[in-house]
Amino acid sequence: MALRAAIKKSLKKSSLTTARSFGAAATTSTTSFPDYVLRAPSTDITTLNSGMRVASESVVGSETATVGVWIDAGSRYETAQNNGAAHFLEHMAFKGTSKRTQQQLEVEIENMGGHLNAYTSREQTVYFAKVFKEDVGSAVEILSDILLNSKLEEGAIERERDVILREMEEVNKQQEELVLDHLHATAFQGTGLGRTILGPEENIRSLSKGDLEDYIKTHYTAPRMVISGAGAIDHSALCDAVEKNFGSVPTSPAGSVEVAMDKAVFTGSDIRVKFDSDNQAHIALAFEGASWTSEYAFPLMLLQTMLGSYDRASGFGKNVASKMCQEVAEHELAHSISTFNTCYKDTGLFGIYAVAPDNKLDDLMWYVMGNLVRMVHNPSVEEVERAKVNLKATMLMGLDGNSNVAEDIGRQLLTYGRRMTPAEIFSRIDAITVDDIKATAAHVINDKDHALAAVGGIHELPDYNWIRRHSYYLRY
């Protein structure tokens, strides 16, 4: 396929030459890019002897900075027995170290006007700090302390169980979070990606100090860590601070045996939780998407933008560009609908999330499936070109602020092994053709199994076979 060959070839070239060969008819010239794209700040990257990477983007005139640790470890690296360990560790990191009590840690951060936070995803764990430029070195030291010297006291572990269980209750009240967890559970059943980030209740109640320590020894190694900074950052000084404070991070896991990531296997299936008393439904419908490094990754981003999103409470109302959203709005089929494209290391999920009245689900799915399959056969040039502009704007707006830039650097180094410049990203987007969109939609949607999760009043939701049958046309 021309798309596959062109992108594989492009990976071996420099960024600007690269994306110009992304699609067969690409003719993008670098001179067409705005000055703010061509003159975007560079990303300095240094790999230390331990294998740990330090990357930063300096912003001239900035008085604040974000610095953090991005770790290539999340819930998909857990087993059924220790599922929830990565998230539990995130909570325990702020409960005191061998050098600081919890109160001392909180007071120290507050006295420097800083902000310390963390989060866990299915593939990554992140700890980061926002501080004034003169406190970047102190922030690096604090991050190393909470990561390498957490006391993991038995009493603190016991207290934190209740905190996490309350958090689980709150998450389960958010229908979107609940439905997307169900979607992963059915789409990737039997694999690490199918497990929840918080873990099951029985694990939260039973995880021990030994379980947490084993997870750290297995996954918290230097080659799997990226120290990312953005804003008022001096790269050389950042490298020195990291070398000084993270020098004791092991280069290999305990026993020198790397734990292999289990392969994600997509299973066409659905899970439906019906409440007859509920008059609306939350539905997530997904096909197997693409990994971060797949040749289909950028076309899927564009396809997501083409299908768009709609919320009847938004200012746009019915004046949305997406044909799917126009039809949903015109016939009042959903309160909101959005397209999602989630990438992982070796797979992804591409689909539609909708909140809709219980008596409109049959019509809603008719229009949704019709618009998905239309992308296989006749997406218009106008749709593709409009989506390119929107996708570029979305990506640039996503880089507003030091924290967003630091996040982008850390994520890209873990997923791509490097950071793409805005010029390269724009080139890759510009090079996508209508034929590329058709080929991508054919690969992902056409006559393909799907995964579905639905909660609420779903008595009118068509069954699995109906949706599967509508993933293709019987005639062209």
N, C-alpha and C positions, 0 to 999 in steps of 0.2 A: 504494500500500500504506500502511495506517495507520501502520505502524512507521516507514517512510521519511519520511513527511510530518511525523510528530510530532517526530522527532529533528532534522530540518532546521529546523523551527520553534523547537525548544528552543535551538539554537545562538545564536539572536538575543536570548535572554532572559538574565536574571541567573541565577546558578547554582542557587538553590533553587527558583525558579519553573520553571526549565528542565526539570530532570529529572522534575518532576511531570507534564509533558506527554509524557514519553518513550514511555509505553505508553497504549493507549486507556483502560484501566481504572485507571490510577494514581490513588491518592488519598492518597499519602504526605503527612504533615504534618511540618513542621520540628520541631515540639514533641516528636515521637516519637524524635528523635535523642538519644543520650546526650550529656551535658555535654562529655565529652572530644572529641566530634566537632564540636560547635558552637563550642567555644573553642580549636580547634586554632590553633597559631601561624600568623601571616600570612606570606606570602612577599613580600618587597620586591623590586621589579624596576625597574631603571633602564636605559634605552637611551642609550648614549653617542653623541656626534656621528658617530663612525665607523660606527655601526650595530651595534657590539658590545653584547651585553646582559649586565648584571650582576644576578644574582638571589641572594637569601640568605634563610635562615630562622634567626632568633636563638633560642637556647635559654637562658633565664634560669638562672643558676647554673652553666652549663657551663664547664669549664676547658679544654676541647679543641675543636678545630674541624677540619672537612674543607673544603678549598677546591680547586677543580679547573677545568680547561678542557675543555668538551665541544664537539667540532668536528663539524660536519655534513659529514663525509667519511669514507668507509670503502672497503672493497674493491669495492663495486658501482660506484664512481666510476672505477675503473681500466679500462684496456684490456687486451686479451690480451697486449700487449707489456710493460706495466709492472705486471701483476697481482702483488701482493705488496709494492708500494712503501709503502703505508700502514703495514703491519705492520713492514716493514724500518725505516721512520722511527721507529717506536715504540722499537725496539731502539737506534737510533743516538742518540736524545735523551739518553741517560745516559752517553755516551762522551766527553763533554767539549765545552766551548763556547769562545768567544773570551775569556771571562773566567775560566773555571774548568776545570781538568783533571778527568778522571774521578775521581781520588782526592780532589781538593779538594771536589768536589760531594758525594761520599759522606761525607766527614768532616764537612762543614758540616751535612748533614741529620742525621747521627748525633749530633753535638754538641748539637743542639736537641731531641733525643729524637723526631725526626720520622720519617715513613714516606713515601716517594715511590714512586709506581707508575703504570702506564699499561696500557691495553688497546685492542685494535682489534676492531671488529665489522664487519658488512657495510655498515652505514650511518653509523657514528660512530667517532671516535677520541677517546680520553679520557686526559688526564694529570691526576693529582690528588695532593695531599699531605695527610697528617694531622699536625697540630702542636698545641702549646699555644697558648692564645689570644694571648699576647704575640708569637708568631712568625708570625701570619697574614700580616702585611706582608712578612716575609722569604720566606714560602712563595710569595706572588704573584710576587715578584721572581725567585725561582729558577725557577718555572714559565715565566715570560716568557723567561728566559735560555735554558733548554733548548729552547724552541720556536722562538725567533727567532734564536738565535746558535749553534746547533749547528755544530761545525766540519766534520762529515762527512768526516773524514780518510780518505784512500784506504786506509791501513793498517788503520784501525778497521773500515772497510767489509769488507775482505777477511777479517778475523778473525771478523766477525759472521756471515758466510755460513755457516761451519761450525756456529755456535751455533744458527742458525735451522734448518739441516738436521737437527741433532740434535733440536730441538724438533719438527720435522715427524715424525721417527721415533717420538717419544713420543706425539704426537697420534694417529698412525695405529695405535698399539697399543691405543688406547682405542676400542673398537668403536662406542660411541655417537657419538663425534665423527666417526668415519669414515663411519658410516651416514648421519648427518645431512648431511655434506658431499656424499655420493652423492645424497641426496634433493634437495638444492638443485640439483645439477648436472643431474639429469634433469628436475626440475620446471620449472626456469628456463633450460633449455639455450639457448645462444646469446645470453644476456643477462648483464649484470653480476652479478645475484644468483646466477647459476649458478657463478660463480668462487669458489674457496676464498679464505679470508682470508690464509693464508700464501703463496699463489701456487704455481705449479708449480716443480719442482726446477730446471728450466733457467733460469727467471727469477731465482730466488734466487742462482744462480751467475753471472748475467750483469748484473743491475741495477747501474747505474753511479751515480756521484755526481751526474752531470747528470740522470739519471732522477729521483732523489730531490729534487733542487732544483726541477725542473720541477713535481713533484707539489705541493710546498710553495707555489710561486708561483701555481699554478692553484687550489688548494683552501683554503689557509690564509688566508682573508680575514676581516675583522672581522665582517661581517654573518652569517657562518656559524659564529661562535664565541659560546659562552655561558660566562661565568665564574660558577660556582655555588659557594655556600658554605653551611655549616650548622654550628650549634653556637655557640661563643663568637665570634660575628661582629657587628661594628658595620657596618651596611650603608654608611653614609656613608664610613667609613674604607676599606672594601673598594673602593668606587667610586673613591676618590682613588688608592689603590694601583694599581688596574687602569689608570686614566687615565695614571698616571705610567709604568708599566712596559710596557703594551701599546699605547701611543700610536702606535708606528711600524708597527702591523699595517696593511697596505694595505686599502682599502675595496673594491677590485675586483681581479680576477686580472690576471696579466701580459697585456698587450695589451687589457685591458678587455673581454675576451670570456668570458662565463660558459659553462662547459662543461655542456651539457644532460645530465641524468641519463637514461640509456637506459631506455625503458619495459620493465617486467618483463612477460614474456609466459609464462603458465602453459601447459605442455604435458603432456597426459596421457601417461604413459610409465612405464617401470620399468627398474631396473638391478639385476641379481642376480649376486652373487659367491658361487659354490657351492664349499664345501669338504666333500667326502665324508667326510673324517676327523673332522669336527666334529659333535658330537651335540647342539648347540644353535644356535639362529638368533637374529639381531638383525634386527628388521623395523621399518621406519618407513613407515606408510601415511598419505598426506595428500591433502586436497582443497584447492583454492584458497580461502584464507580472506579476511580483510578487512584493509584498511589501518588505521592508527591512528585516522584521522578518519572512518571509515566508520560509517554508521548501524547496521551489524551488529557493530561492535567489542565493545560491552558485552554484547550477547546471546551472542556467541561466548565471552566470558570466563565467562559463567554456564554455558553449555553444556559448556565444558571442565570446570568444577567438578562438574556433574551426572554426567558420564561417569566422572570421578574417576581414581584410581590405586590400584594394589595391588602390594605386595611381600610375598612369602611369608615373608621374614625380618623383617618389621616386627612390632611388638607387636600391631597390629590383627588380623593374620592374616586369617581369613575374615569377621571382623566389620566389614566395610566397608559403607557405605550404598549405593554405586553398584550398580545391578542388573548392569551389565556386569562389574564386578569380582567381585561375588558369584558369578556364573556361571563366570568364569574360575577363581576359587579353588575352588569346589565340584568342578569337573571336573579340577582340577589341570592346566590348559592352559598356564600360563606361570609362569616364575619371578617375573616382574614385568611390569606393564603400566601405562602412563600416557598421559594425554591431553595434547597440547601445542597451543598456540595462539600462533603467532609472527606478529607484525605488522611490516609495513614501510610505507614512505611511500605506496605505491600498490597494495599487495597483501598477501598473507599466506599462511600455511600452517596448516591445522587438521587434526589427525590423531591417530593412535595410534602409540606406540612400545612394542614388546614384546620381551622376551627369553624364548624358549620352547624346550622340547625339540623336537628335529627330528621326532619322530613324533606331535606334537600339533598341527601347524600347520593341517591341514585343518579340524579341529574348532574351533580357535582363531579362524580367520577367519570361520567360520560364525557364531559368537556375537558377534564384533566387528561384523561388518556388520549383523547383526540388530539390535544395540543402537544402532548409528548411525542406521539407517533408522527405528527406532522413535521417535526424536526428531522425525521429520517428522510423525508421525501421532498418537502418544498419550503424550507426556511428562505426568507427573502433577503436580498442583498441589503435592503434598507434596515431590516432587523439586525443583521450582523454588524453593520457599520455603526448604528446607534448604540448597540451594546458595547462596542469597543470603546467609545467615548465614555460611557457610563462606568465601565470596568476600570479604565485608567483613573477616572476621578475618584472612584471608591478606594483604589489602592493608594493613591496619593493622600487622600483624607485619612486613611488608616495609619499614616505615618506622622500625623500631627502630634507633637509632644514627645518628650524624651522617653517616657515609659513605653510608648508604642514603638519607637525606633529600637529600643533595647530588646523589646519582645520580638520584633521582626528579625533582628540580628541573631538572637539566640535560637529561634525556631529554624531559620534558614540554615545555620551552621549544623544543626542536628539533623535536618532533613535532607539538605542538598550537599552538605560538606563545604559550602561557600556561601557568599551572599550575592545575589543578583543586583545589579545596579538598576535604577529606574529606567535608564535607556534600554537595557536589555529586556526588561519586562515589557516596555512599550513596543519594542521591536517584535517580540514574540506575539503580543496581542495583535499588532498591525498585520502580521504575516498570515493570520488565520483567514481562510477563505470559506465561502459557502460550502464548497465540497468537503472541507475539513469538518465543518459542523455536521453535515450529513453522515460522513464516515464515523464520526464519534457517536452520534445518536444511534446509528445502526449497530455499533459495537456494544453500546450500553443498554439501549432500550428495546430495539427491534426483536420481537419474539424471544424475550429474555424473562427468566424467572424474577420475581420481585419478593421483597419482604415488606410486611405491613404490620403496624401496631395501631390499635384504635381503642379509645376509652370513652365511655359515656353512652349517650343515646344513639346506638348504632344499628337499630333494627332495619334500617333501609340501606345499609352499606352493602354493596354487592359482594358476593362470595369470591374466594380466591380464584376459582376457575374463570369467572366472568372477567375479572381484571386481567388475568393472564391471557385470555383470548383477545382482549382489546389492546395488547401490546404490539400488534402488527395489523397491517391491512391485508385483506384477502385479494385486493386488486390494486394496481398502481394507477 
